[in-house]
Each structure stands twice: as C-alpha cells, then as structure tokens.
Amino acid sequence: MSYMGKLEIAVGLFCGLLLALPAVAEEEYYTWIDENGVVNYSERNPQGYNAQFVGRETRFGYDTQRSIFPPEPESESGINEDDEGPELETDEGFRQEMAQIEADKKRNAEIRRSNCRVARVNLEKLANYNRIRVEDENGQTRFLTDEEKQARIDAARQSVSENCN
C-alpha cells in the first residue's frame, strides 16, 4: 500500500472518531438536590430522592420540571412588596451618592482639623508646664505624676500625627 493510501485511511479513521465523539459525550444521567442543598449527578437513579432524568433531549443545566429558587412574592397589584418605591434613575442616584460622599469628606476634614487643634494645644500645655493639675473620680484635684504626664504627652503626639496630616 502506498503512503497516500495509508494517509487516507488514517484521516478517515480520525474523522470517524471525531463524528462519534458527541455520541459518547452525551451520556444520560440523573440530577437531584440533597438535604444540604447540594446538586448531585449520577448515572443511576438514586433511592429516596426525586431525581430528574437528563438525556439527549434535555439541555445541560436547564430544569424543565421544577425550579430550585422559589418565585418572587408579588402583591395583588403585581408589584414586589419588598420595593420601597420607584427606583431612582441610575445617573441621578449616582450623583446623589457622590454628593453625600463629598459632604461626608468635608465633615470628616472639619472634625480632623478640630481634633488637630485640640491635640496641639494639649501637647503644648503638657510640654510647657511642669505641674499639671487634674480632677480625679471623687472630684478632688491632684497633680499628675511624671509617668501619667508622659503617657498623656505620648497620647497627644499620637493624636497630632493622626489628625494633623
């Protein structure tokens, strides 16, 4: 046999295999949902489950007999009861949301500036005065110890670094 004859036979066999491949890929099986909500697949019909037979006529992933998800509840008017009212146009809703974000940024910036001023004043007083008088829980005045004063200086520096940048 010639080289071309062998090549023709090989190409013919290859084409035959390609044509037979879809028949092998379209196996029949059963699918069902177990008590944990997991979708299962099997070549045999499982005992104790309401399994759906899937064959060549049924498209993969489409359940023609039942739906996994319950239908949305609707009122008598045909409107979903969860709706709070008419939905804003997307662009208008986006503009309102962006305006709210900008207003929040301005308010946060004002709060940070105020916190910065207070922290700097506190740090300046703690650094410039040797004896700091405070009132305790009982309403009596006393002076801060060196350790308490240093702890407050550290806290004021931290507040300055967080709010004054």
N, C-alpha and C positions, 0 to 999 in steps of 0.2 A: 504494500500500500504506500502511496506517495505521501510526502509531507503535507500537501494541501488536503488530502483526504482525511488524514488524521486530525488536522486543524478543524475541518468542517464538522467532524464527529464531536470533537471537544466543545466547539462553540454550540452545537446543537444540544448536547447534554447540559451545558451551562444554562442555556436559555430555558430548557425544560425544568431545571431546578428552580430558576427564578420564577417561573409560572406556577410551580407547585408550592412555593413559599407562603403565599397568602392563605392557602387552604390549611396549612399547618398552624399559622399564626392565629387563626380564627377558631380556637378551641371553645367548646361550650363549658360554662361553669355556673356556679351559684354564688350569690352575694346576699349578705344579711348583716344586720346591725345587732351586736350583742348587748347585754345588760349594762355594759360600761360605755356604750355609745360608739364602739369601735366598729368600723366597716370591715367585714371579713369576706374572703373569697375562697372557694373550694371547688374541686371537680365533682364532689359528691354532695348530695342533698343532706344538710345537717339535721340531726334529730332534735326536736324541741325548739326549732326556730322557724319563723315564717320567712324562708329564703326565696329570693327571686331568681328564676332561671334566666340566664343570659346566653343567647345563641347568636347565630349569624345575623338574624333579623334585627336584633336589639343593638343599638349603638352603645359603646362603652361609656359608662358614667351617666347615662340617662335612665332614670327610673320612671317607667311609664305607668306603674300601678299605684305608687304612693310617693309622698314627699317626705323627706327627712325633717324639714322645717315646717312648723305649724303655720297656717295662714295668718296674716296680719289682722288683728281685730279692727272692725270698722263699725262706726255708729250707723244709725238709720239714715243719716244724711250722706253716707258714703265717704266721710272724712275720718281719717285715723284719729282716735281720741287722744293720742299722745301729742298731737300737734298743738302748739300753744297759740297759733295764729298764723297769719300769712308770713311766708318767709321773705326776708329782705332780698332785694336784688343783690347778686354776688358782689358787684363792684361797690355798691353803697354800703353793704355790710363790712367789706374790707376797709373802706375809708373810715367808717366809724370805729372799727377796731384799731386801726393805725392811729387815729386821733386820741383814743383812750390810752394807747401805749405811750404816745408823746406826752400827754398830760401826766401820766404816772412818772415818766422820766423827769419831768420838771419838778414835780412834787418831791421825788426822791433826792434830786440835786439840792433843793432848798433845805431839806432835812439834814443832808450831809454837811452843807455849809454851816448850819446852826450847830450841829454836833462838833464841827471843827473849831468854831469859835469858843464853845464851852470847854472843849478839851485843852485848847491852848491857854485859856485863862487859868484853868485848874493847874496845868503844868507849870505856868509862870508863878502862881502863888506857892505851890509846893516847893519850887526851886528857890524862891526868894525869901521865904520866911522859915526861920529855924524851928519855931514852935507853932504847931497848928492845933487850934482848939476845936474839938468836936463834941457832939452831944451823944451819949450812949442810949441804950434802950430804955433806961429808967428815967431819962430826962436830965441827967446830971452831966455837967461839962467836965471834960478832961483833955489832956494833951496827947497827941499821937506819939507812939513810941517810934524809935528810929526804923524798926522793921515795918511797922504799919505805914509810915511815911514813904519808905522805899517801895512798898507794894503799890501804894497809890500813885507814885511817880511812874512806875512801870505801866500801870493800867492807863494813865493819862497819855503816855508816849504811844502805847498801842492804839488808843482811840484817835490820836493825832495821825498816826500812819494809816489808819483805816479810812478816816473821813476827810483828810486834807490833801488827797492826791488828785 
